[in-house]
Every structure is written in structure tokens, then in C-alpha cells.
Amino acid sequence: MSRSSAPPAGGARREPGRAVSRVALTAEAARLVRRLREEHGPLMFHQSGGCCDGSSPMCFPYGEFRTGSSDVRLAELAVEGVAEPIGFWMSADQFERWRHTHLTVDVVPGRGSGFSLEAPEGVRFLIRSRLLTDEETRCLGT
């Protein structure tokens, strides 16, 4: 799987001195991503639309989870200390329902999915969401 050079869906558009993104990481999530990157190499996230894991993005070694036409790339996350951006993908069906939402990837104690890289750490990634502001919506062209 090659990295896409196309902008993310409703991709970040730059305004003077500011970029708007659909996805962000908390400081704790960024720390965990750095650790996982050191251990596993380049990473990617996928947020499925399943009933049980809808608020838990899965973290995989880059390319281990196959994305296709039923997935939307929402962001390429820049994480300090990580050389390459980390793609954040979501199922297209779920994106249609969440297109007006900003997502923040956080970390909470608990057992994650058995397939997500953080599962053995005793923590799991979790999505915290809020509606996009009118300004963010305009910038993203949503």
C-alpha cells in the first residue's frame, strides 16, 4: 500500500497562520504513538463503523490494515518525534455520519482491541468528539 498524495477528505485548508484538521491527538496519545512508532515502525489509524468499537480507533503498523474505496483518509497526523505523518482512516459510511465532527484521539486505561498495537500496554485509544465550528466547517469545505 502506498501513501496517498491526495489531500485528506475535506482536507485541511490553510488560512493565514492556521491549519484546520478533522483529527487531533492529546499529549498522552502523542506520547503513546511515539512509543509504538519506536517499537513497530510507521503507523496508521483506522476508525471502523462497527457497533462495538465505534469510539476506539485501531492503531496498526502502516499498511497492515488494507484500506480501499470504502475508507476515507481524514488526516495525516504530524507527531513531534515521529518522522512520517500518521494516516487516520475511517469507513466511508461512518464518515458520512461524522463529517461535521472534529475527532480527538485520547488514551484511557483499559483493554483495547486485540488487534490494535496499544492493547498489550493496558490502555486503549479512544475518540472524543465535538461538532466542528462554523469557521472549521468553512475551512474544510464540508
MARDO-129091 format. One record per atom (N, C-alpha, C): residue number from 1; x, y, z; residue in three letters. Coordinates in steps of 0.1 Angstrom, whole numbers, plus 5000, padded with zeros to 4 digits. Layout:
N
pos NUM, x X, y Y, z Z, code ALA;
...
END
This chain:
142
pos 1, x 5009, y 4988, z 5000, code MET;
pos 1, x 5000, y 5000, z 5000, code MET;
pos 1, x 5009, y 5012, z 5000, code MET;
pos 2, x 5007, y 5022, z 4991, code SER;
pos 2, x 5015, y 5034, z 4991, code SER;
pos 2, x 5007, y 5045, z 4997, code SER;
pos 3, x 5015, y 5054, z 5002, code ARG;
pos 3, x 5009, y 5066, z 5008, code ARG;
pos 3, x 5003, y 5075, z 4998, code ARG;
pos 4, x 4991, y 5079, z 5000, code SER;
pos 4, x 4983, y 5087, z 4991, code SER;
pos 4, x 4988, y 5102, z 4991, code SER;
pos 5, x 4990, y 5108, z 4980, code SER;
pos 5, x 4994, y 5122, z 4979, code SER;
pos 5, x 4982, y 5131, z 4978, code SER;
pos 6, x 4970, y 5125, z 4977, code ALA;
pos 6, x 4958, y 5133, z 4977, code ALA;
pos 6, x 4955, y 5139, z 4990, code ALA;
pos 7, x 4949, y 5151, z 4991, code PRO;
pos 7, x 4946, y 5157, z 5004, code PRO;
pos 7, x 4935, y 5148, z 5011, code PRO;
pos 8, x 4935, y 5149, z 5025, code PRO;
pos 8, x 4925, y 5141, z 5032, code PRO;
pos 8, x 4911, y 5146, z 5028, code PRO;
pos 9, x 4901, y 5138, z 5031, code ALA;
pos 9, x 4887, y 5142, z 5028, code ALA;
pos 9, x 4884, y 5155, z 5035, code ALA;
pos 10, x 4878, y 5164, z 5027, code GLY;
pos 10, x 4875, y 5177, z 5032, code GLY;
pos 10, x 4888, y 5183, z 5039, code GLY;
pos 11, x 4899, y 5180, z 5032, code GLY;
pos 11, x 4912, y 5182, z 5038, code GLY;
pos 11, x 4915, y 5195, z 5044, code GLY;
pos 12, x 4925, y 5195, z 5052, code ALA;
pos 12, x 4929, y 5208, z 5059, code ALA;
pos 12, x 4932, y 5218, z 5049, code ALA;
pos 13, x 4926, y 5229, z 5050, code ARG;
pos 13, x 4929, y 5241, z 5041, code ARG;
pos 13, x 4936, y 5251, z 5050, code ARG;
pos 14, x 4946, y 5257, z 5044, code ARG;
pos 14, x 4953, y 5267, z 5052, code ARG;
pos 14, x 4947, y 5281, z 5051, code ARG;
pos 15, x 4946, y 5287, z 5062, code GLU;
pos 15, x 4943, y 5301, z 5063, code GLU;
pos 15, x 4956, y 5308, z 5068, code GLU;
pos 16, x 4957, y 5321, z 5066, code PRO;
pos 16, x 4969, y 5327, z 5071, code PRO;
pos 16, x 4972, y 5323, z 5086, code PRO;
pos 17, x 4984, y 5317, z 5087, code GLY;
pos 17, x 4988, y 5313, z 5101, code GLY;
pos 17, x 4981, y 5302, z 5108, code GLY;
pos 18, x 4972, y 5295, z 5100, code ARG;
pos 18, x 4964, y 5285, z 5107, code ARG;
pos 18, x 4960, y 5273, z 5098, code ARG;
pos 19, x 4960, y 5261, z 5103, code ALA;
pos 19, x 4956, y 5250, z 5095, code ALA;
pos 19, x 4945, y 5243, z 5103, code ALA;
pos 20, x 4934, y 5238, z 5096, code VAL;
pos 20, x 4923, y 5232, z 5103, code VAL;
pos 20, x 4924, y 5217, z 5099, code VAL;
pos 21, x 4922, y 5209, z 5109, code SER;
pos 21, x 4922, y 5194, z 5107, code SER;
pos 21, x 4910, y 5188, z 5114, code SER;
pos 22, x 4906, y 5177, z 5108, code ARG;
pos 22, x 4895, y 5170, z 5114, code ARG;
pos 22, x 4899, y 5161, z 5126, code ARG;
pos 23, x 4912, y 5159, z 5127, code VAL;
pos 23, x 4916, y 5149, z 5138, code VAL;
pos 23, x 4928, y 5155, z 5145, code VAL;
pos 24, x 4929, y 5153, z 5158, code ALA;
pos 24, x 4940, y 5158, z 5167, code ALA;
pos 24, x 4943, y 5147, z 5176, code ALA;
pos 25, x 4955, y 5148, z 5183, code LEU;
pos 25, x 4959, y 5139, z 5193, code LEU;
pos 25, x 4961, y 5146, z 5206, code LEU;
pos 26, x 4957, y 5140, z 5217, code THR;
pos 26, x 4961, y 5146, z 5230, code THR;
pos 26, x 4976, y 5144, z 5232, code THR;
pos 27, x 4981, y 5151, z 5242, code ALA;
pos 27, x 4996, y 5149, z 5245, code ALA;
pos 27, x 4998, y 5135, z 5249, code ALA;
pos 28, x 4989, y 5129, z 5257, code GLU;
pos 28, x 4991, y 5115, z 5261, code GLU;
pos 28, x 4991, y 5105, z 5249, code GLU;
pos 29, x 4982, y 5108, z 5240, code ALA;
pos 29, x 4981, y 5099, z 5228, code ALA;
pos 29, x 4994, y 5101, z 5220, code ALA;
pos 30, x 4999, y 5113, z 5218, code ALA;
pos 30, x 5011, y 5115, z 5211, code ALA;
pos 30, x 5023, y 5108, z 5217, code ALA;
pos 31, x 5024, y 5108, z 5230, code ARG;
pos 31, x 5034, y 5100, z 5237, code ARG;
pos 31, x 5033, y 5085, z 5234, code ARG;
pos 32, x 5021, y 5080, z 5235, code LEU;
pos 32, x 5019, y 5066, z 5232, code LEU;
pos 32, x 5023, y 5063, z 5217, code LEU;
pos 33, x 5019, y 5071, z 5208, code VAL;
pos 33, x 5022, y 5070, z 5194, code VAL;
pos 33, x 5037, y 5069, z 5192, code VAL;
pos 34, x 5044, y 5078, z 5199, code ARG;
pos 34, x 5059, y 5078, z 5197, code ARG;
pos 34, x 5065, y 5065, z 5202, code ARG;
pos 35, x 5060, y 5060, z 5213, code ARG;
pos 35, x 5065, y 5047, z 5218, code ARG;
pos 35, x 5062, y 5035, z 5209, code ARG;
pos 36, x 5049, y 5035, z 5204, code LEU;
pos 36, x 5045, y 5025, z 5194, code LEU;
pos 36, x 5053, y 5026, z 5181, code LEU;
pos 37, x 5056, y 5038, z 5177, code ARG;
pos 37, x 5064, y 5040, z 5165, code ARG;
pos 37, x 5078, y 5034, z 5166, code ARG;
pos 38, x 5084, y 5037, z 5178, code GLU;
pos 38, x 5098, y 5032, z 5181, code GLU;
pos 38, x 5098, y 5016, z 5180, code GLU;
pos 39, x 5087, y 5010, z 5185, code GLU;
pos 39, x 5086, y 4996, z 5186, code GLU;
pos 39, x 5082, y 4989, z 5173, code GLU;
pos 40, x 5073, y 4995, z 5166, code HIS;
pos 40, x 5066, y 4989, z 5154, code HIS;
pos 40, x 5069, y 4995, z 5141, code HIS;
pos 41, x 5076, y 5006, z 5140, code GLY;
pos 41, x 5078, y 5013, z 5128, code GLY;
pos 41, x 5066, y 5022, z 5124, code GLY;
pos 42, x 5065, y 5027, z 5112, code PRO;
pos 42, x 5055, y 5036, z 5107, code PRO;
pos 42, x 5041, y 5030, z 5111, code PRO;
pos 43, x 5032, y 5039, z 5115, code LEU;
pos 43, x 5018, y 5036, z 5120, code LEU;
pos 43, x 5007, y 5041, z 5111, code LEU;
pos 44, x 4995, y 5036, z 5114, code MET;
pos 44, x 4983, y 5042, z 5108, code MET;
pos 44, x 4972, y 5039, z 5118, code MET;
pos 45, x 4961, y 5047, z 5117, code PHE;
pos 45, x 4949, y 5045, z 5125, code PHE;
pos 45, x 4938, y 5042, z 5115, code PHE;
pos 46, x 4928, y 5034, z 5120, code HIS;
pos 46, x 4916, y 5032, z 5113, code HIS;
pos 46, x 4904, y 5032, z 5123, code HIS;
pos 47, x 4894, y 5040, z 5120, code GLN;
pos 47, x 4882, y 5041, z 5128, code GLN;
pos 47, x 4871, y 5033, z 5121, code GLN;
pos 48, x 4866, y 5022, z 5126, code SER;
pos 48, x 4856, y 5015, z 5119, code SER;
pos 48, x 4842, y 5020, z 5123, code SER;
pos 49, x 4832, y 5015, z 5116, code GLY;
pos 49, x 4819, y 5019, z 5119, code GLY;
pos 49, x 4811, y 5008, z 5127, code GLY;
pos 50, x 4819, y 4999, z 5133, code GLY;
pos 50, x 4812, y 4988, z 5140, code GLY;
pos 50, x 4805, y 4992, z 5152, code GLY;
pos 51, x 4795, y 4984, z 5156, code CYS;
pos 51, x 4787, y 4988, z 5168, code CYS;
pos 51, x 4795, y 4987, z 5181, code CYS;
pos 52, x 4805, y 4979, z 5182, code CYS;
pos 52, x 4812, y 4977, z 5194, code CYS;
pos 52, x 4825, y 4985, z 5196, code CYS;
pos 53, x 4831, y 4989, z 5185, code ASP;
pos 53, x 4844, y 4996, z 5185, code ASP;
pos 53, x 4843, y 5010, z 5179, code ASP;
pos 54, x 4831, y 5015, z 5178, code GLY;
pos 54, x 4829, y 5028, z 5172, code GLY;
pos 54, x 4836, y 5040, z 5177, code GLY;
pos 55, x 4840, y 5039, z 5190, code SER;
pos 55, x 4847, y 5051, z 5196, code SER;
pos 55, x 4862, y 5047, z 5198, code SER;
pos 56, x 4866, y 5036, z 5194, code SER;
pos 56, x 4880, y 5032, z 5196, code SER;
pos 56, x 4888, y 5030, z 5183, code SER;
pos 57, x 4896, y 5040, z 5179, code PRO;
pos 57, x 4904, y 5038, z 5167, code PRO;
pos 57, x 4914, y 5027, z 5169, code PRO;
pos 58, x 4917, y 5020, z 5158, code MET;
pos 58, x 4926, y 5009, z 5159, code MET;
pos 58, x 4940, y 5014, z 5153, code MET;
pos 59, x 4951, y 5011, z 5160, code CYS;
pos 59, x 4964, y 5015, z 5155, code CYS;
pos 59, x 4971, y 5003, z 5150, code CYS;
pos 60, x 4976, y 5004, z 5138, code PHE;
pos 60, x 4983, y 4993, z 5131, code PHE;
pos 60, x 4997, y 4997, z 5126, code PHE;
pos 61, x 5006, y 4988, z 5124, code PRO;
pos 61, x 5017, y 4991, z 5116, code PRO;
pos 61, x 5013, y 4996, z 5102, code PRO;
pos 62, x 5019, y 5006, z 5097, code TYR;
pos 62, x 5014, y 5012, z 5084, code TYR;
pos 62, x 5013, y 5001, z 5073, code TYR;
pos 63, x 5002, y 5000, z 5067, code GLY;
pos 63, x 5000, y 4991, z 5056, code GLY;
pos 63, x 4994, y 4977, z 5060, code GLY;
pos 64, x 4994, y 4974, z 5073, code GLU;
pos 64, x 4989, y 4961, z 5078, code GLU;
pos 64, x 4974, y 4960, z 5077, code GLU;
pos 65, x 4967, y 4972, z 5078, code PHE;
pos 65, x 4953, y 4972, z 5076, code PHE;
pos 65, x 4951, y 4977, z 5062, code PHE;
pos 66, x 4944, y 4970, z 5054, code ARG;
pos 66, x 4942, y 4974, z 5040, code ARG;
pos 66, x 4930, y 4983, z 5039, code ARG;
pos 67, x 4933, y 4995, z 5034, code THR;
pos 67, x 4922, y 5005, z 5031, code THR;
pos 67, x 4918, y 5004, z 5016, code THR;
pos 68, x 4906, y 5008, z 5014, code GLY;
pos 68, x 4901, y 5007, z 5000, code GLY;
pos 68, x 4891, y 5018, z 4997, code GLY;
pos 69, x 4883, y 5015, z 4987, code SER;
pos 69, x 4873, y 5025, z 4983, code SER;
pos 69, x 4862, y 5028, z 4993, code SER;
pos 70, x 4861, y 5019, z 5003, code SER;
pos 70, x 4851, y 5020, z 5014, code SER;
pos 70, x 4857, y 5028, z 5026, code SER;
pos 71, x 4869, y 5033, z 5024, code ASP;
pos 71, x 4875, y 5041, z 5035, code ASP;
pos 71, x 4879, y 5055, z 5031, code ASP;
pos 72, x 4879, y 5064, z 5040, code VAL;
pos 72, x 4882, y 5078, z 5038, code VAL;
pos 72, x 4894, y 5082, z 5046, code VAL;
pos 73, x 4904, y 5088, z 5040, code ARG;
pos 73, x 4915, y 5093, z 5048, code ARG;
pos 73, x 4912, y 5107, z 5053, code ARG;
pos 74, x 4911, y 5108, z 5067, code LEU;
pos 74, x 4907, y 5121, z 5073, code LEU;
pos 74, x 4918, y 5130, z 5076, code LEU;
pos 75, x 4930, y 5124, z 5078, code ALA;
pos 75, x 4941, y 5133, z 5083, code ALA;
pos 75, x 4954, y 5125, z 5081, code ALA;
pos 76, x 4965, y 5133, z 5080, code GLU;
pos 76, x 4979, y 5128, z 5081, code GLU;
pos 76, x 4984, y 5136, z 5093, code GLU;
pos 77, x 4985, y 5129, z 5104, code LEU;
pos 77, x 4988, y 5135, z 5117, code LEU;
pos 77, x 5003, y 5136, z 5119, code LEU;
pos 78, x 5008, y 5149, z 5121, code ALA;
pos 78, x 5022, y 5151, z 5124, code ALA;
pos 78, x 5024, y 5150, z 5139, code ALA;
pos 79, x 5033, y 5141, z 5143, code VAL;
pos 79, x 5035, y 5139, z 5157, code VAL;
pos 79, x 5050, y 5142, z 5160, code VAL;
pos 80, x 5053, y 5151, z 5169, code GLU;
pos 80, x 5066, y 5155, z 5172, code GLU;
pos 80, x 5074, y 5143, z 5176, code GLU;
pos 81, x 5086, y 5141, z 5170, code GLY;
pos 81, x 5094, y 5129, z 5173, code GLY;
pos 81, x 5092, y 5117, z 5164, code GLY;
pos 82, x 5082, y 5119, z 5155, code VAL;
pos 82, x 5079, y 5108, z 5145, code VAL;
pos 82, x 5082, y 5114, z 5131, code VAL;
pos 83, x 5090, y 5107, z 5124, code ALA;
pos 83, x 5095, y 5112, z 5111, code ALA;
pos 83, x 5084, y 5114, z 5101, code ALA;
pos 84, x 5075, y 5104, z 5100, code GLU;
pos 84, x 5065, y 5104, z 5089, code GLU;
pos 84, x 5051, y 5107, z 5095, code GLU;
pos 85, x 5042, y 5113, z 5087, code PRO;
pos 85, x 5028, y 5115, z 5092, code PRO;
pos 85, x 5021, y 5102, z 5094, code PRO;
pos 86, x 5012, y 5102, z 5103, code ILE;
pos 86, x 5004, y 5090, z 5106, code ILE;
pos 86, x 4990, y 5092, z 5100, code ILE;
pos 87, x 4987, y 5083, z 5091, code GLY;
pos 87, x 4974, y 5084, z 5084, code GLY;
pos 87, x 4962, y 5080, z 5094, code GLY;
pos 88, x 4951, y 5087, z 5093, code PHE;
pos 88, x 4939, y 5084, z 5101, code PHE;
pos 88, x 4928, y 5081, z 5091, code PHE;
pos 89, x 4923, y 5069, z 5090, code TRP;
pos 89, x 4913, y 5065, z 5081, code TRP;
pos 89, x 4900, y 5062, z 5088, code TRP;
pos 90, x 4889, y 5063, z 5081, code MET;
pos 90, x 4876, y 5060, z 5087, code MET;
pos 90, x 4867, y 5053, z 5076, code MET;
pos 91, x 4859, y 5044, z 5080, code SER;
pos 91, x 4850, y 5038, z 5070, code SER;
pos 91, x 4841, y 5049, z 5064, code SER;
pos 92, x 4839, y 5049, z 5051, code ALA;
pos 92, x 4831, y 5059, z 5044, code ALA;
pos 92, x 4817, y 5061, z 5050, code ALA;
pos 93, x 4811, y 5050, z 5054, code ASP;
pos 93, x 4797, y 5050, z 5059, code ASP;
pos 93, x 4797, y 5058, z 5072, code ASP;
pos 94, x 4807, y 5056, z 5081, code GLN;
pos 94, x 4808, y 5063, z 5093, code GLN;
pos 94, x 4812, y 5078, z 5091, code GLN;
pos 95, x 4820, y 5080, z 5081, code PHE;
pos 95, x 4824, y 5094, z 5078, code PHE;
pos 95, x 4811, y 5102, z 5074, code PHE;
pos 96, x 4802, y 5096, z 5067, code GLU;
pos 96, x 4790, y 5103, z 5063, code GLU;
pos 96, x 4782, y 5108, z 5075, code GLU;
pos 97, x 4782, y 5100, z 5086, code ARG;
pos 97, x 4775, y 5104, z 5098, code ARG;
pos 97, x 4783, y 5113, z 5106, code ARG;
pos 98, x 4797, y 5113, z 5105, code TRP;
pos 98, x 4805, y 5121, z 5114, code TRP;
pos 98, x 4812, y 5133, z 5106, code TRP;
pos 99, x 4808, y 5136, z 5094, code ARG;
pos 99, x 4815, y 5146, z 5086, code ARG;
pos 99, x 4816, y 5160, z 5092, code ARG;
pos 100, x 4807, y 5163, z 5102, code HIS;
pos 100, x 4806, y 5176, z 5108, code HIS;
pos 100, x 4813, y 5175, z 5122, code HIS;
pos 101, x 4821, y 5166, z 5124, code THR;
pos 101, x 4827, y 5163, z 5137, code THR;
pos 101, x 4842, y 5164, z 5137, code THR;
pos 102, x 4847, y 5170, z 5148, code HIS;
pos 102, x 4862, y 5170, z 5150, code HIS;
pos 102, x 4865, y 5159, z 5160, code HIS;
pos 103, x 4875, y 5151, z 5157, code LEU;
pos 103, x 4879, y 5140, z 5165, code LEU;
pos 103, x 4892, y 5142, z 5172, code LEU;
pos 104, x 4892, y 5139, z 5185, code THR;
pos 104, x 4905, y 5139, z 5192, code THR;
pos 104, x 4908, y 5125, z 5197, code THR;
pos 105, x 4920, y 5120, z 5193, code VAL;
pos 105, x 4924, y 5107, z 5198, code VAL;
pos 105, x 4930, y 5109, z 5212, code VAL;
pos 106, x 4925, y 5102, z 5221, code ASP;
pos 106, x 4929, y 5102, z 5235, code ASP;
pos 106, x 4933, y 5088, z 5239, code ASP;
pos 107, x 4939, y 5087, z 5251, code VAL;
pos 107, x 4943, y 5074, z 5257, code VAL;
pos 107, x 4936, y 5072, z 5271, code VAL;
pos 108, x 4930, y 5061, z 5273, code VAL;
pos 108, x 4924, y 5058, z 5286, code VAL;
pos 108, x 4928, y 5044, z 5291, code VAL;
pos 109, x 4928, y 5042, z 5304, code PRO;
pos 109, x 4931, y 5029, z 5309, code PRO;
pos 109, x 4921, y 5019, z 5305, code PRO;
pos 110, x 4925, y 5007, z 5303, code GLY;
pos 110, x 4916, y 4996, z 5299, code GLY;
pos 110, x 4922, y 4988, z 5287, code GLY;
pos 111, x 4915, y 4978, z 5284, code ARG;
pos 111, x 4919, y 4968, z 5274, code ARG;
pos 111, x 4914, y 4973, z 5261, code ARG;
pos 112, x 4923, y 4975, z 5251, code GLY;
pos 112, x 4919, y 4978, z 5238, code GLY;
pos 112, x 4916, y 4965, z 5230, code GLY;
pos 113, x 4914, y 4967, z 5217, code SER;
pos 113, x 4911, y 4956, z 5208, code SER;
pos 113, x 4924, y 4947, z 5207, code SER;
pos 114, x 4922, y 4935, z 5206, code GLY;
pos 114, x 4933, y 4926, z 5205, code GLY;
pos 114, x 4942, y 4928, z 5193, code GLY;
pos 115, x 4937, y 4935, z 5183, code PHE;
pos 115, x 4945, y 4937, z 5171, code PHE;
pos 115, x 4952, y 4951, z 5171, code PHE;
pos 116, x 4948, y 4960, z 5179, code SER;
pos 116, x 4954, y 4973, z 5180, code SER;
pos 116, x 4967, y 4973, z 5188, code SER;
pos 117, x 4977, y 4980, z 5183, code LEU;
pos 117, x 4990, y 4979, z 5189, code LEU;
pos 117, x 4991, y 4983, z 5203, code LEU;
pos 118, x 4982, y 4991, z 5209, code GLU;
pos 118, x 4983, y 4995, z 5223, code GLU;
pos 118, x 4977, y 4985, z 5232, code GLU;
pos 119, x 4970, y 4975, z 5227, code ALA;
pos 119, x 4963, y 4965, z 5236, code ALA;
pos 119, x 4972, y 4959, z 5247, code ALA;
pos 120, x 4984, y 4955, z 5244, code PRO;
pos 120, x 4993, y 4950, z 5255, code PRO;
pos 120, x 4997, y 4960, z 5265, code PRO;
pos 121, x 4995, y 4973, z 5263, code GLU;
pos 121, x 5000, y 4983, z 5272, code GLU;
pos 121, x 4991, y 4986, z 5283, code GLU;
pos 122, x 4979, y 4980, z 5283, code GLY;
pos 122, x 4969, y 4982, z 5294, code GLY;
pos 122, x 4961, y 4995, z 5292, code GLY;
pos 123, x 4962, y 5001, z 5280, code VAL;
pos 123, x 4954, y 5013, z 5277, code VAL;
pos 123, x 4948, y 5011, z 5264, code VAL;
pos 124, x 4939, y 5020, z 5260, code ARG;
pos 124, x 4933, y 5019, z 5247, code ARG;
pos 124, x 4931, y 5033, z 5242, code ARG;
pos 125, x 4932, y 5035, z 5228, code PHE;
pos 125, x 4929, y 5047, z 5222, code PHE;
pos 125, x 4914, y 5049, z 5223, code PHE;
pos 126, x 4909, y 5062, z 5224, code LEU;
pos 126, x 4895, y 5065, z 5225, code LEU;
pos 126, x 4893, y 5078, z 5217, code LEU;
pos 127, x 4882, y 5079, z 5210, code ILE;
pos 127, x 4878, y 5091, z 5203, code ILE;
pos 127, x 4870, y 5100, z 5212, code ILE;
pos 128, x 4873, y 5112, z 5213, code ARG;
pos 128, x 4865, y 5123, z 5219, code ARG;
pos 128, x 4861, y 5132, z 5208, code ARG;
pos 129, x 4848, y 5135, z 5207, code SER;
pos 129, x 4843, y 5142, z 5195, code SER;
pos 129, x 4836, y 5155, z 5199, code SER;
pos 130, x 4836, y 5164, z 5190, code ARG;
pos 130, x 4828, y 5176, z 5191, code ARG;
pos 130, x 4824, y 5181, z 5177, code ARG;
pos 131, x 4813, y 5189, z 5177, code LEU;
pos 131, x 4809, y 5194, z 5163, code LEU;
pos 131, x 4820, y 5204, z 5159, code LEU;
pos 132, x 4822, y 5204, z 5146, code LEU;
pos 132, x 4831, y 5214, z 5140, code LEU;
pos 132, x 4825, y 5228, z 5142, code LEU;
pos 133, x 4833, y 5238, z 5144, code THR;
pos 133, x 4828, y 5252, z 5145, code THR;
pos 133, x 4824, y 5256, z 5130, code THR;
pos 134, x 4817, y 5267, z 5129, code ASP;
pos 134, x 4813, y 5272, z 5116, code ASP;
pos 134, x 4826, y 5276, z 5108, code ASP;
pos 135, x 4836, y 5282, z 5115, code GLU;
pos 135, x 4848, y 5285, z 5108, code GLU;
pos 135, x 4856, y 5273, z 5103, code GLU;
pos 136, x 4856, y 5262, z 5112, code GLU;
pos 136, x 4863, y 5250, z 5107, code GLU;
pos 136, x 4856, y 5244, z 5096, code GLU;
pos 137, x 4842, y 5244, z 5096, code THR;
pos 137, x 4834, y 5238, z 5085, code THR;
pos 137, x 4837, y 5246, z 5072, code THR;
pos 138, x 4838, y 5259, z 5073, code ARG;
pos 138, x 4841, y 5267, z 5061, code ARG;
pos 138, x 4855, y 5263, z 5056, code ARG;
pos 139, x 4865, y 5262, z 5065, code CYS;
pos 139, x 4879, y 5259, z 5060, code CYS;
pos 139, x 4880, y 5245, z 5054, code CYS;
pos 140, x 4872, y 5236, z 5059, code LEU;
pos 140, x 4873, y 5222, z 5054, code LEU;
pos 140, x 4864, y 5220, z 5042, code LEU;
pos 141, x 4856, y 5230, z 5039, code GLY;
pos 141, x 4847, y 5229, z 5027, code GLY;
pos 141, x 4837, y 5218, z 5029, code GLY;
pos 142, x 4832, y 5215, z 5041, code THR;
pos 142, x 4823, y 5205, z 5044, code THR;
pos 142, x 4809, y 5210, z 5041, code THR;
END
